[in-house]
């Protein structure tokens, strides 16, 4: 019996941490700024566990029966937390943060009640010093197991919704096991059995219908039909279609619309590459959709393109899905292209190659994991991999909606010795969008081969380098790895725009 209860500690610790990780990951996906979300979720959860531990002293009778009921409540609330939060976000929006922290607090209080009750049940069989050490050992082992399995297996393979429901079932399994172990000591055994199997049935039904529930939520979240949805270890990828318009969303943020993505990618690639007629080796950081590579391959002088994107699911999708391959014109399958799935910062630290032109096409710096790719440390590494007369171009958010953020990127590039040429273009899906060309020499605006572009021409190109008063340069701090001022500024500016 002792070993069974200690194994139960392992399971309930695993479940408790799983619910915490699900809440942190889901709020990061939906709200951005992963450091803030995880910090506040973890803080709320730990405080709630302390409150639960304190409240446990008021449970004085029928400890085993109360333990079983608490397991059922944890399983029910924690198991349905992911789909519940997702539905609240998509259908209600406003109360999401309130519901998030209420759910985290509720699960934390219930988990905080569990361990003291187990210890009180076990104290009849173990001396105090053995009791504490063994219970805490199994508690920490359970947390370790889930902290490894969640990012590597659970979230990417079965998704956060099914992961939550799976751990809810495990909580019910602990309740049923306790019901069996202590069957002779439970006066209300039948009623507890009814409760246990009812909760098990609800969780099992939820697990079976998780795909439909997620589809219902995402259908409401996205206006168009969802043709592909996938949770990877790094992000949530959703592709939608309305008539002939394909759209990619990463963590609920629009990345492109096929109706006007050519404007974005022509503006990103052609001003810089057209000014480098001798460019042979090109590096693309981010841009796993292959759309920037498509534009680069229009230059016959380019001999090789290295694409470094963190997420293999992203590059596989755009290398294999017929509609997406048609959009990027099979760019990722070109013999000139080498795809590397790696963290760009780590890859740059290890690389010994030199490049004539570098395209930086990362998502906006909405969290610290992305913000590090806009820091002076990152640009300093990049400068070492640039050939003598090479250029880089950085997509740099909107100089209209996030003006301070845009000029922060310019200032950061200049802080490592680059000469910059900021410019902008109108992309209807995004609005006015900003780019920065940087190199060791002053940039000269080139002519553009009209046969290569649908939007960009030599006549309009000079005007893109001029900024009206409402987008003109502002003083800005350097975005450093140890302060990540850009992430905070970006979040503040876009919060005023997005409702």
PyMOL commands that set and color helices and strands:
alter all, ss='L'
color gray80, all
select helices_A, chain A and resi 2-31+34-58+63-79+81-91+96-122+128-181+189-208+210-221+261-273+291-296+312-320+322-327+331-333+344-350+368-374+376-384+403-415+450-452+458-464+469-471+485-495
alter helices_A, ss='H'
color red, helices_A
select strands_A, chain A and resi 225-231+236-242+245-250+253-257+281-286+304-308+337-340+355-361+386-395+419-427+431-439
alter strands_A, ss='S'
color yellow, strands_A
deselect
rebuild
show_as cartoon
